[in-house]
């Protein structure tokens, strides 16, 4: 079950993101990492064959210009001032998708360096009205499929602390079908020095890339 699906990818900034990785990565290395992970997420969505349009929402003009060059399938939206933060960005993306006539959106965090097209195909193939892709700790929501028919426009996004539980509660409040879809590529995000260490321990191609990021930027790996 798919339909016309818009992937909404919020990108706060290319240069100022991932500040919690400062103990192990220099600013230039963090920027490289932000660009790599965001591009991987966007390309996975494009290559999945289930996404009609990828919408990048950002308050950062540089991020919007960068994203627009990645693929003809990518659209961009400056984040409205009256819809701040992560939840605001995804709210804006939902309204944009509804205007387009989409049947569903899938929100994707931009810091999923192991995600692949198959992860997105499996998520969007689920029949439930709401499908939650949790982080590997089972606390956050790294991906969320929301079908826009019925009560989809009423769904209140709750990204932040304990978002997985809060999204489950919201689906139940609305009385719509909900499922938790675990996938390694969706579950692994990069927020802390511990996440970076685990990324270095990932398969060889990712380790090579990670070391390239740090060596090119003159940063150490802690």
Residue frames as a rotation matrix with the C-alpha (Angstrom) as fourth column:
UNK 1
0.583 0.812 0.000 0.00
0.812 -0.583 0.000 0.00
0.000 0.000 -1.000 0.00
UNK 2
-0.541 -0.831 -0.125 1.66
0.821 -0.555 0.132 3.22
-0.179 -0.032 0.983 -1.10
UNK 3
0.654 0.756 -0.021 -0.11
0.726 -0.636 -0.262 6.04
-0.211 0.156 -0.965 -2.98
UNK 4
0.395 -0.486 0.780 1.26
0.314 -0.726 -0.612 9.50
0.863 0.487 -0.135 -3.60
UNK 5
0.694 -0.218 -0.686 3.78
0.713 0.074 0.697 9.93
-0.101 -0.973 0.206 -0.80
UNK 6
0.572 -0.553 0.606 5.83
-0.199 -0.810 -0.552 13.00
0.796 0.194 -0.573 0.04
UNK 7
0.256 -0.597 -0.760 8.94
0.919 0.395 -0.001 12.52
0.301 -0.698 0.650 2.16
UNK 8
0.842 0.029 0.539 9.48
-0.106 -0.970 0.217 15.50
0.529 -0.240 -0.814 4.47
UNK 9
0.240 -0.861 -0.449 13.11
0.901 0.369 -0.227 15.97
0.362 -0.350 0.864 5.53
UNK 10
0.996 0.064 0.058 13.74
0.035 -0.915 0.403 18.83
0.079 -0.399 -0.914 7.98
UNK 11
0.104 -0.994 -0.022 17.29
0.891 0.103 -0.443 20.25
0.443 0.027 0.896 7.88
UNK 12
0.722 0.210 -0.659 17.99
0.579 -0.704 0.410 22.87
-0.378 -0.678 -0.630 10.51
UNK 13
0.706 -0.582 -0.403 21.40
-0.635 -0.773 0.003 23.96
-0.313 0.254 -0.915 9.22
UNK 14
0.811 -0.514 -0.279 24.36
0.170 0.664 -0.728 22.58
0.559 0.543 0.626 7.28
UNK 15
-0.049 -0.945 0.324 26.95
-0.054 -0.321 -0.945 24.43
0.997 -0.064 -0.035 9.35
UNK 16
-0.391 -0.088 0.916 25.58
-0.804 -0.452 -0.387 24.61
0.448 -0.888 0.106 12.87
UNK 17
0.651 0.736 -0.185 24.21
-0.573 0.637 0.516 21.12
0.497 -0.230 0.837 13.41
UNK 18
0.658 -0.287 -0.696 25.42
0.369 0.929 -0.034 18.24
0.656 -0.235 0.717 15.59
UNK 19
0.276 -0.554 0.785 26.88
-0.644 -0.713 -0.277 20.40
0.713 -0.429 -0.554 18.33
UNK 20
0.761 0.042 0.647 26.85
-0.586 0.472 0.659 17.44
-0.278 -0.881 0.384 20.73
UNK 21
0.845 -0.510 0.162 29.52
0.534 0.779 -0.329 15.84
0.042 0.364 0.930 18.54
UNK 22
0.777 -0.537 0.329 31.92
-0.417 -0.830 -0.371 18.73
0.472 0.151 -0.868 19.22
UNK 23
0.530 -0.632 0.566 34.05
-0.607 0.183 0.773 16.64
-0.592 -0.753 -0.287 21.62
UNK 24
0.112 -0.487 0.866 34.99
0.311 0.845 0.435 14.26
-0.944 0.221 0.246 18.78
UNK 25
0.080 -0.042 0.996 34.55
0.996 0.031 -0.079 16.26
-0.027 0.999 0.044 15.56
UNK 26
-0.781 -0.393 -0.486 35.76
0.351 -0.919 0.179 19.70
-0.517 -0.031 0.856 14.50
UNK 27
-0.041 0.842 -0.538 33.19
-0.268 -0.528 -0.806 22.11
-0.963 0.111 0.247 12.98
UNK 28
-0.265 -0.103 -0.959 34.28
-0.957 -0.095 0.275 21.33
-0.120 0.990 -0.073 9.41
UNK 29
-0.976 -0.112 -0.187 33.95
-0.133 0.986 0.101 17.61
0.173 0.123 -0.977 10.06
UNK 30
-0.530 0.848 0.009 30.49
0.295 0.195 -0.935 18.05
-0.795 -0.493 -0.353 11.53
UNK 31
0.024 0.534 -0.845 29.41
-0.706 -0.589 -0.392 19.98
-0.707 0.607 0.363 8.45
UNK 32
-0.626 -0.303 -0.719 30.71
-0.743 0.513 0.430 17.19
0.239 0.803 -0.546 6.20
UNK 33
-0.967 0.254 0.034 28.84
0.219 0.888 -0.404 14.65
-0.132 -0.383 -0.914 8.28
UNK 34
-0.250 0.919 -0.306 25.59
-0.086 -0.335 -0.938 16.64
-0.965 -0.208 0.163 8.20
UNK 35
-0.061 0.181 -0.982 25.80
-0.951 -0.308 0.002 16.89
-0.302 0.934 0.191 4.41
UNK 36
-0.840 -0.321 -0.438 26.63
-0.460 0.849 0.260 13.21
0.289 0.420 -0.860 4.00
UNK 37
-0.842 0.531 0.100 23.84
0.326 0.647 -0.689 11.93
-0.430 -0.547 -0.718 6.23
UNK 38
-0.082 0.855 -0.512 21.21
-0.297 -0.512 -0.806 14.29
-0.951 0.086 0.296 4.82
UNK 39
-0.239 -0.049 -0.970 22.15
-0.970 -0.044 0.241 13.39
-0.055 0.998 -0.037 1.26
UNK 40
-0.980 -0.128 -0.153 21.98
-0.136 0.990 0.041 9.69
0.146 0.061 -0.987 2.08
UNK 41
-0.527 0.850 0.014 18.47
0.260 0.177 -0.949 10.12
-0.810 -0.496 -0.314 3.52
UNK 42
0.074 0.570 -0.818 17.28
-0.643 -0.600 -0.476 12.12
-0.762 0.562 0.322 0.52
UNK 43
-0.449 -0.308 -0.839 18.78
-0.876 0.337 0.346 9.72
0.176 0.890 -0.421 -2.02
UNK 44
-0.974 0.164 0.154 17.36
0.105 0.937 -0.332 6.70
-0.199 -0.307 -0.931 -0.19
UNK 45
-0.162 0.970 -0.179 13.91
0.019 -0.178 -0.984 8.28
-0.987 -0.163 0.011 -0.45
UNK 46
0.071 0.135 -0.988 14.37
-0.907 -0.404 -0.120 9.09
-0.415 0.905 0.094 -4.14
UNK 47
-0.626 -0.470 -0.622 15.72
-0.716 0.662 0.221 5.62
0.308 0.584 -0.751 -4.94
UNK 48
-0.708 0.374 0.599 13.04
-0.255 0.656 -0.710 3.78
-0.659 -0.655 -0.369 -2.96
UNK 49
-0.924 0.383 0.010 10.59
0.118 0.258 0.959 4.02
0.365 0.887 -0.283 -5.85
UNK 50
-0.205 0.893 -0.402 7.74
0.954 0.274 0.122 4.76
0.219 -0.358 -0.908 -3.41
UNK 51
-0.110 0.073 -0.991 8.24
0.547 -0.828 -0.122 8.50
-0.830 -0.556 0.051 -2.88
UNK 52
0.583 0.399 0.708 6.76
0.812 -0.306 -0.496 10.94
0.018 0.864 -0.503 -5.36
UNK 53
0.441 -0.416 0.795 8.54
-0.010 -0.889 -0.459 14.02
0.898 0.194 -0.396 -4.01
UNK 54
-0.021 -0.493 -0.870 11.13
0.986 0.133 -0.099 14.72
0.164 -0.860 0.483 -1.34
UNK 55
0.640 0.270 0.720 10.47
0.179 -0.963 0.202 18.02
0.747 0.000 -0.664 0.41
UNK 56
-0.328 -0.779 -0.534 13.36
0.869 -0.027 -0.495 19.56
0.371 -0.627 0.685 2.33
UNK 57
0.738 0.585 0.336 12.17
0.337 -0.751 0.568 22.10
0.585 -0.306 -0.751 4.88
UNK 58
-0.076 -0.843 -0.532 14.75
0.994 -0.020 -0.110 24.43
0.083 -0.537 0.840 6.39
UNK 59
0.854 0.269 -0.445 15.20
0.348 -0.932 0.104 27.95
-0.387 -0.244 -0.889 7.76
UNK 60
0.023 -0.975 -0.223 18.70
0.052 -0.221 0.974 27.89
-0.998 -0.034 0.045 6.23
UNK 61
0.713 0.283 -0.641 18.92
-0.558 -0.323 -0.764 29.27
-0.424 0.903 -0.073 2.65
UNK 62
-0.284 -0.895 -0.344 22.22
-0.956 0.239 0.170 27.46
-0.070 0.377 -0.923 2.11
UNK 63
-0.669 0.093 0.738 20.63
-0.133 0.961 -0.241 24.12
-0.732 -0.259 -0.631 3.00
UNK 64
0.423 0.903 0.080 17.72
0.000 0.089 -0.996 24.77
-0.906 0.421 0.037 0.63
UNK 65
0.502 -0.308 -0.808 20.03
-0.848 -0.361 -0.389 25.68
-0.172 0.880 -0.443 -2.26
UNK 66
-0.621 -0.770 0.147 22.17
-0.749 0.638 0.179 22.59
-0.232 0.001 -0.973 -1.61
UNK 67
-0.392 0.535 0.749 19.16
0.042 0.823 -0.566 20.26
-0.919 -0.191 -0.345 -1.49
UNK 68
0.573 0.703 -0.421 17.67
-0.351 -0.254 -0.901 21.67
-0.740 0.665 0.101 -4.71
UNK 69
0.081 -0.646 -0.759 20.77
-0.997 -0.059 -0.057 20.57
-0.008 0.761 -0.649 -6.62
UNK 70
-0.504 -0.392 0.769 20.55
-0.543 0.837 0.070 16.92
-0.671 -0.383 -0.635 -5.53
UNK 71
-0.787 0.331 0.520 17.71
0.540 0.777 0.323 15.65
-0.297 0.535 -0.791 -7.72
UNK 72
-0.788 0.586 0.191 14.78
-0.261 -0.599 0.757 16.88
0.558 0.546 0.625 -9.82
UNK 73
-0.038 0.793 -0.607 12.60
0.493 0.544 0.679 14.90
0.869 -0.274 -0.412 -7.40
UNK 74
-0.395 -0.198 -0.897 13.61
0.913 -0.191 -0.359 17.20
-0.100 -0.961 0.256 -4.52
UNK 75
0.309 0.489 0.816 11.54
0.389 -0.848 0.361 20.27
0.868 0.206 -0.452 -3.68
UNK 76
-0.681 -0.588 -0.436 12.43
0.659 -0.233 -0.715 22.83
0.319 -0.775 0.546 -1.03
UNK 77
0.472 0.826 0.307 10.49
0.484 -0.534 0.693 25.02
0.737 -0.179 -0.652 1.39
UNK 78
-0.627 -0.566 0.536 11.74
-0.149 -0.588 -0.795 27.83
0.765 -0.578 0.284 3.62
UNK 79
-0.476 0.460 -0.750 10.44
0.830 0.517 -0.209 27.00
0.292 -0.722 -0.627 7.08
UNK 80
0.243 0.644 0.726 7.64
0.278 -0.763 0.584 29.40
0.929 0.060 -0.364 8.04
UNK 81
-0.670 -0.535 0.514 8.44
-0.260 -0.479 -0.838 31.63
0.695 -0.696 0.182 11.02
UNK 82
-0.046 0.749 0.661 5.13
-0.978 -0.170 0.124 30.77
0.205 -0.641 0.740 12.65
UNK 83
0.948 0.273 -0.163 5.96
-0.245 0.954 0.174 27.04
0.203 -0.125 0.971 12.58
UNK 84
0.174 -0.969 0.173 9.33
-0.943 -0.214 -0.253 26.83
0.283 -0.119 -0.952 14.37
UNK 85
-0.209 -0.400 0.892 11.29
-0.774 0.625 0.100 23.74
-0.598 -0.670 -0.440 15.36
UNK 86
-0.965 -0.257 0.053 11.14
-0.190 0.823 0.536 20.17
-0.181 0.507 -0.843 14.17
UNK 87
-0.404 0.888 0.220 7.42
0.661 0.450 -0.601 19.73
-0.632 -0.097 -0.768 14.72
UNK 88
0.257 0.470 -0.844 6.75
-0.195 -0.831 -0.522 22.99
-0.947 0.299 -0.122 12.91
UNK 89
-0.555 -0.547 -0.626 8.83
-0.729 -0.042 0.683 21.90
-0.400 0.836 -0.376 9.92
UNK 90
-0.958 0.205 0.199 6.89
0.259 0.917 0.303 18.66
-0.120 0.342 -0.932 9.58
UNK 91
-0.048 0.959 -0.280 3.57
0.479 -0.224 -0.849 20.46
-0.877 -0.174 -0.448 10.06
UNK 92
0.047 -0.006 -0.999 4.54
-0.627 -0.779 -0.024 22.76
-0.778 0.627 -0.040 7.19
UNK 93
-0.865 -0.430 -0.260 5.51
-0.476 0.535 0.698 19.76
-0.161 0.727 -0.667 5.08
UNK 94
-0.627 0.710 0.321 2.16
0.584 0.701 -0.409 18.07
-0.515 -0.069 -0.854 5.74
UNK 95
0.258 0.767 -0.587 0.24
0.088 -0.624 -0.777 21.15
-0.962 0.148 -0.228 4.58
UNK 96
-0.274 -0.452 -0.849 2.42
-0.822 -0.348 0.451 21.41
-0.499 0.821 -0.276 1.48
UNK 97
-0.983 -0.120 0.142 1.80
-0.051 0.908 0.416 17.72
-0.179 0.402 -0.898 0.70
UNK 98
-0.246 0.965 0.093 -1.96
0.578 0.223 -0.785 18.11
-0.778 -0.139 -0.612 1.16
UNK 99
0.233 0.276 -0.933 -1.95
-0.453 -0.817 -0.355 21.02
-0.860 0.506 -0.066 -1.29
UNK 100
-0.625 -0.573 -0.529 -0.11
-0.747 0.242 0.620 18.77
-0.227 0.783 -0.580 -3.74
UNK 101
0.391 0.838 -0.380 -2.80
-0.879 0.463 0.116 16.11
0.273 0.288 0.918 -3.38
UNK 102
-0.627 -0.693 -0.356 -0.56
-0.516 0.712 -0.476 13.57
0.583 -0.115 -0.804 -1.65
UNK 103
0.453 0.782 -0.428 -2.12
-0.200 0.557 0.806 10.61
0.869 -0.279 0.408 0.14
UNK 104
0.847 -0.239 -0.475 0.60
0.532 0.389 0.752 10.30
0.005 -0.890 0.457 2.78
UNK 105
0.532 -0.801 0.273 3.76
-0.650 -0.594 -0.475 11.84
0.543 0.075 -0.836 4.13
UNK 106
0.704 -0.435 -0.561 6.77
0.650 0.712 0.264 10.16
0.285 -0.551 0.784 5.66
UNK 107
0.827 -0.472 0.306 8.91
-0.539 -0.820 0.192 12.32
0.160 -0.323 -0.933 7.90
UNK 108
0.661 -0.701 -0.267 12.58
0.628 0.712 -0.314 11.37
0.411 0.040 0.911 7.89
UNK 109
0.753 -0.529 -0.391 15.28
0.019 -0.576 0.817 12.71
-0.657 -0.623 -0.424 10.17
UNK 110
0.873 -0.432 -0.227 18.27
-0.373 -0.291 -0.881 14.00
0.315 0.854 -0.415 8.21
UNK 111
0.002 -0.927 0.375 20.87
-0.997 -0.031 -0.073 12.24
0.079 -0.373 -0.924 10.39
UNK 112
0.669 0.274 0.691 20.36
-0.348 0.937 -0.035 8.58
-0.657 -0.217 0.722 9.44
UNK 113
0.002 -0.804 -0.594 23.71
-0.934 -0.214 0.287 7.58
-0.358 0.554 -0.751 7.89
UNK 114
-0.839 -0.331 0.432 22.86
-0.224 0.933 0.280 3.89
-0.496 0.138 -0.857 7.42
UNK 115
0.125 0.987 0.097 19.42
-0.217 0.123 -0.968 4.23
-0.968 0.100 0.230 5.84
UNK 116
-0.919 -0.379 0.109 18.78
0.002 0.272 0.962 2.66
-0.394 0.885 -0.249 2.45
UNK 117
-0.612 0.713 -0.343 15.97
-0.717 -0.318 0.620 2.57
0.333 0.625 0.705 -0.12
UNK 118
-0.444 0.433 -0.784 14.75
0.208 0.901 0.380 -0.78
0.872 0.006 -0.490 1.19
UNK 119
-0.828 0.127 -0.546 14.15
0.540 -0.082 -0.838 0.71
-0.151 -0.989 -0.001 4.63
UNK 120
-0.721 0.566 -0.400 11.80
-0.513 -0.824 -0.242 3.27
-0.466 0.030 0.884 3.13
UNK 121
-0.507 0.550 -0.664 10.06
-0.537 0.401 0.742 0.75
0.674 0.733 0.092 0.87
UNK 122
-0.599 0.258 -0.758 9.32
0.557 0.814 -0.163 -1.46
0.575 -0.520 -0.631 3.87
UNK 123
-0.836 0.276 -0.475 8.05
0.273 -0.540 -0.796 1.46
-0.476 -0.795 0.376 5.96
UNK 124
-0.593 0.614 -0.521 5.76
-0.743 -0.667 0.060 2.83
-0.311 0.422 0.852 3.25
UNK 125
-0.638 0.332 -0.695 4.52
-0.305 0.720 0.624 -0.66
0.708 0.609 -0.358 2.41
UNK 126
-0.906 0.331 -0.265 2.80
0.393 0.420 -0.818 -0.98
-0.160 -0.845 -0.511 5.77
UNK 127
-0.385 0.838 0.387 -1.02
0.609 -0.085 0.789 -0.60
0.694 0.539 -0.477 5.62
UNK 128
-0.028 0.428 -0.904 -1.56
0.978 -0.177 -0.114 1.21
-0.209 -0.886 -0.413 8.93
UNK 129
0.806 0.410 0.426 -2.62
0.489 -0.867 -0.091 4.86
0.332 0.282 -0.900 9.08
UNK 130
0.669 -0.650 0.360 0.42
-0.731 -0.663 0.160 5.67
0.135 -0.370 -0.919 11.22
UNK 131
0.788 -0.524 -0.322 3.72
0.491 0.852 -0.183 3.79
0.370 -0.014 0.929 11.09
UNK 132
0.853 -0.473 0.222 6.48
-0.514 -0.680 0.524 4.74
-0.097 -0.561 -0.822 13.51
UNK 133
0.553 -0.771 -0.314 10.16
0.316 0.544 -0.777 4.04
0.771 0.331 0.545 12.85
UNK 134
0.995 -0.082 -0.060 11.82
0.029 -0.340 0.940 4.20
-0.098 -0.937 -0.336 16.27
UNK 135
0.264 -0.964 0.032 15.42
-0.858 -0.250 -0.449 4.96
0.440 0.091 -0.893 17.10
UNK 136
-0.113 -0.386 -0.915 17.56
-0.108 0.921 -0.375 2.06
0.988 0.057 -0.145 18.25
UNK 137
-0.969 -0.220 0.108 16.88
-0.114 0.015 -0.993 2.89
0.217 -0.975 -0.039 21.90
UNK 138
-0.426 0.885 -0.185 13.13
0.773 0.463 0.433 2.61
0.469 0.041 -0.882 21.43
UNK 139
-0.311 0.260 -0.914 12.53
0.700 -0.588 -0.405 6.16
-0.643 -0.766 0.001 22.67
UNK 140
-0.445 0.063 -0.893 12.54
-0.374 -0.919 0.121 8.55
-0.814 0.388 0.433 19.71
UNK 141
0.540 0.642 0.545 10.83
0.380 0.391 -0.838 8.51
-0.751 0.660 -0.033 16.31
UNK 142
-0.477 -0.841 -0.254 13.30
0.073 -0.326 0.943 8.73
-0.876 0.431 0.217 13.44
UNK 143
-0.956 0.277 -0.098 10.67
-0.125 -0.080 0.989 8.16
0.266 0.958 0.111 10.74
UNK 144
-0.521 0.852 0.056 6.90
0.053 0.097 -0.994 8.51
-0.852 -0.515 -0.096 10.73
UNK 145
-0.915 0.348 0.205 4.49
0.251 0.090 0.964 7.51
0.316 0.933 -0.170 7.98
UNK 146
-0.568 0.771 -0.289 1.17
0.051 -0.317 -0.947 9.35
-0.822 -0.552 0.141 8.20
UNK 147
-0.620 0.474 0.625 -1.68
0.769 0.208 0.605 8.70
0.157 0.856 -0.493 5.82
UNK 148
-0.995 0.079 -0.068 -3.58
-0.069 -0.988 -0.136 11.89
-0.078 -0.131 0.988 5.11
UNK 149
-0.353 0.927 -0.125 -7.04
-0.035 0.120 0.992 10.42
0.935 0.355 -0.010 4.64
UNK 150
0.346 0.588 -0.731 -9.48
0.693 0.365 0.622 10.46
0.632 -0.722 -0.282 7.51
UNK 151
0.971 0.095 -0.220 -7.96
0.234 -0.584 0.777 11.98
-0.054 -0.806 -0.590 10.65
UNK 152
0.228 -0.962 0.148 -4.42
0.966 0.205 -0.155 12.28
0.119 0.178 0.977 9.30
UNK 153
-0.051 -0.256 0.965 -4.57
0.304 -0.925 -0.229 16.09
0.951 0.282 0.125 9.14
UNK 154
0.755 0.416 0.507 -5.44
-0.331 -0.427 0.842 16.15
0.566 -0.803 -0.184 12.87
UNK 155
0.638 -0.539 -0.550 -2.41
0.699 0.705 0.120 14.16
0.323 -0.461 0.827 13.99
UNK 156
0.913 -0.325 0.246 -0.26
-0.394 -0.858 0.329 16.20
0.104 -0.397 -0.912 16.39
UNK 157
0.382 -0.860 -0.338 3.45
0.224 0.441 -0.869 15.66
0.897 0.256 0.361 15.93
UNK 158
0.967 -0.026 0.253 5.37
-0.253 -0.212 0.944 15.23
0.029 -0.977 -0.212 19.18
UNK 159
0.465 -0.870 -0.164 9.01
0.456 0.394 -0.798 14.96
0.759 0.297 0.580 18.20
UNK 160
0.067 -0.474 0.878 11.34
-0.765 -0.590 -0.260 15.40
0.641 -0.654 -0.402 21.13
UNK 161
-0.787 -0.431 0.442 11.75
-0.617 0.524 -0.587 13.51
0.021 -0.734 -0.678 24.38
UNK 162
-0.657 0.483 0.579 9.81
0.066 0.802 -0.593 10.20
-0.751 -0.351 -0.559 24.51
UNK 163
-0.450 0.511 -0.733 8.32
-0.842 -0.516 0.157 10.89
-0.298 0.687 0.662 21.10
UNK 164
-0.839 0.152 -0.522 7.67
-0.168 0.840 0.515 7.22
0.518 0.520 -0.679 20.32
UNK 165
-0.693 0.601 -0.397 5.29
0.696 0.415 -0.586 6.82
-0.187 -0.683 -0.706 23.26
UNK 166
-0.458 0.518 -0.723 3.71
-0.094 -0.837 -0.540 10.19
-0.884 -0.179 0.431 22.59
UNK 167
-0.632 0.225 -0.742 3.08
-0.774 -0.140 0.617 9.36
0.035 0.964 0.262 18.93
UNK 168
-0.834 0.375 -0.406 1.54
0.321 0.927 0.195 6.02
0.449 0.033 -0.893 19.90
UNK 169
-0.560 0.634 -0.534 -0.75
0.576 -0.166 -0.800 7.85
-0.596 -0.755 -0.272 22.32
UNK 170
-0.531 0.343 -0.775 -1.71
-0.531 -0.847 -0.011 10.37
-0.660 0.406 0.632 19.66
UNK 171
-0.788 0.244 -0.566 -2.67
-0.417 0.464 0.781 7.65
0.453 0.851 -0.264 17.17
UNK 172
-0.701 0.541 -0.464 -4.79
0.678 0.708 -0.198 5.98
0.222 -0.454 -0.863 19.83
UNK 173
-0.597 0.486 -0.638 -6.42
0.137 -0.722 -0.678 9.30
-0.790 -0.493 0.364 20.73
UNK 174
-0.488 0.369 -0.791 -7.50
-0.824 -0.493 0.279 9.64
-0.287 0.788 0.545 17.11
UNK 175
0.273 0.621 0.735 -8.59
-0.360 0.774 -0.520 6.01
-0.892 -0.123 0.435 16.92
UNK 176
0.658 -0.114 -0.744 -6.43
-0.739 0.092 -0.668 5.19
0.145 0.989 -0.024 13.89
UNK 177
0.945 -0.324 -0.052 -4.36
0.326 0.945 0.037 2.09
0.037 -0.051 0.998 13.21
UNK 178
0.578 -0.805 0.133 -0.73
-0.811 -0.585 -0.018 2.37
0.093 -0.097 -0.991 14.30
UNK 179
0.909 -0.381 -0.167 2.33
0.380 0.924 -0.044 0.14
0.171 -0.024 0.985 14.04
UNK 180
0.533 -0.844 -0.065 5.93
-0.578 -0.419 0.701 0.28
-0.618 -0.336 -0.711 15.21
UNK 181
0.974 -0.225 -0.027 8.32
0.104 0.550 -0.829 -0.67
0.201 0.804 0.559 12.40
UNK 182
0.563 -0.826 0.029 11.84
-0.218 -0.115 0.969 -1.53
-0.797 -0.552 -0.245 13.55
UNK 183
0.877 -0.388 0.283 14.63
0.409 0.296 -0.863 -1.24
0.251 0.873 0.419 10.98
UNK 184
0.250 -0.869 -0.427 18.35
0.858 -0.006 0.514 -0.89
-0.449 -0.495 0.744 11.59
UNK 185
-0.495 -0.492 0.717 18.81
0.815 -0.548 0.186 1.75
0.301 0.676 0.672 8.89
UNK 186
0.257 0.666 0.700 16.06
0.180 -0.745 0.642 3.90
0.950 -0.039 -0.311 10.37
UNK 187
0.862 0.223 -0.455 17.00
0.443 0.102 0.891 3.28
0.245 -0.969 -0.011 13.99
UNK 188
0.064 -0.935 -0.348 20.62
0.964 -0.033 0.264 4.44
-0.258 -0.352 0.899 13.81
UNK 189
0.848 0.132 0.513 21.01
0.289 -0.927 -0.238 8.20
0.445 0.350 -0.824 14.16
UNK 190
-0.149 -0.985 -0.089 24.03
0.822 -0.073 -0.564 10.35
0.549 -0.158 0.821 14.99
UNK 191
0.743 0.483 0.463 23.61
0.139 -0.789 0.599 12.56
0.655 -0.381 -0.653 18.03
UNK 192
0.889 -0.350 0.297 26.28
-0.381 -0.203 0.902 11.77
-0.255 -0.915 -0.314 20.62
UNK 193
-0.060 -0.982 -0.181 29.98
-0.998 0.059 0.014 10.84
-0.003 0.182 -0.983 20.76
UNK 194
-0.364 -0.018 0.931 28.82
-0.326 0.939 -0.110 7.31
-0.872 -0.344 -0.348 21.57
UNK 195
0.734 0.652 0.192 26.82
0.015 0.266 -0.964 7.22
-0.679 0.710 0.185 18.33
UNK 196
0.604 -0.586 -0.540 29.94
-0.793 -0.372 -0.483 8.33
0.082 0.720 -0.689 16.45
UNK 197
-0.429 -0.767 0.477 31.96
-0.804 0.565 0.186 5.52
-0.412 -0.304 -0.859 17.99
UNK 198
0.009 0.526 0.850 29.30
0.053 0.849 -0.526 3.02
-0.999 0.050 -0.020 16.95
UNK 199
0.881 0.286 -0.376 29.31
-0.311 -0.248 -0.918 4.50
-0.356 0.926 -0.129 13.45
UNK 200
0.059 -0.949 -0.310 33.05
-0.998 -0.054 -0.024 3.84
0.006 0.311 -0.950 13.22
UNK 201
-0.628 -0.260 0.733 32.33
-0.426 0.904 -0.044 0.23
-0.651 -0.340 -0.679 14.15
UNK 202
0.531 0.846 -0.042 29.76
-0.426 0.223 -0.877 -0.11
-0.733 0.483 0.479 11.33
UNK 203
0.711 -0.236 0.663 30.65
0.573 0.740 -0.351 -2.01
-0.408 0.630 0.661 8.10
UNK 204
-0.142 -0.990 0.004 33.92
0.826 -0.116 0.552 -1.13
-0.546 0.081 0.834 6.37
UNK 205
-0.227 0.038 0.973 32.51
0.805 -0.555 0.210 1.32
0.548 0.831 0.096 3.81
UNK 206
0.789 0.548 0.277 31.05
0.280 -0.722 0.633 3.49
0.547 -0.422 -0.723 6.57
UNK 207
0.633 -0.634 -0.444 34.23
0.534 -0.058 0.843 3.30
-0.560 -0.771 0.302 8.61
UNK 208
-0.318 -0.772 0.550 36.26
0.940 -0.182 0.289 4.44
-0.123 0.609 0.784 5.60
UNK 209
0.133 0.462 0.877 33.91
0.541 -0.775 0.326 7.35
0.830 0.431 -0.353 5.04
UNK 210
0.934 0.271 -0.231 33.96
0.329 -0.405 0.853 8.32
0.138 -0.873 -0.467 8.72
UNK 211
0.254 -0.919 -0.301 37.74
0.694 -0.043 0.718 8.39
-0.673 -0.392 0.627 8.83
UNK 212
-0.343 -0.301 0.890 37.80
0.883 -0.425 0.197 10.39
0.319 0.854 0.412 5.58
UNK 213
0.615 0.656 0.438 35.50
0.427 -0.744 0.513 12.97
0.662 -0.129 -0.738 7.17
UNK 214
0.912 -0.238 -0.335 37.77
0.250 -0.326 0.912 13.42
-0.326 -0.915 -0.238 10.18
UNK 215
0.000 -0.988 0.154 41.15
0.813 0.090 0.576 13.24
-0.583 0.125 0.803 8.40
UNK 216
-0.101 -0.002 0.995 40.11
0.864 -0.497 0.086 15.71
0.494 0.868 0.052 5.70
UNK 217
0.662 0.478 0.577 39.03
0.152 -0.840 0.521 18.17
0.734 -0.257 -0.628 8.34
UNK 218
-0.357 -0.906 0.229 41.95
-0.147 -0.187 -0.971 17.64
0.922 -0.380 -0.067 10.66
UNK 219
0.283 0.531 0.799 39.73
-0.901 -0.138 0.411 16.42
0.329 -0.836 0.439 13.46
UNK 220
-0.821 -0.565 0.080 40.52
-0.547 0.739 -0.393 13.64
0.163 -0.366 -0.916 15.85
UNK 221
0.102 0.827 -0.552 38.38
-0.289 0.556 0.779 10.64
0.952 0.080 0.296 16.52
UNK 222
-0.492 -0.270 0.828 37.64
-0.843 -0.093 -0.530 10.21
0.220 -0.958 -0.182 20.19
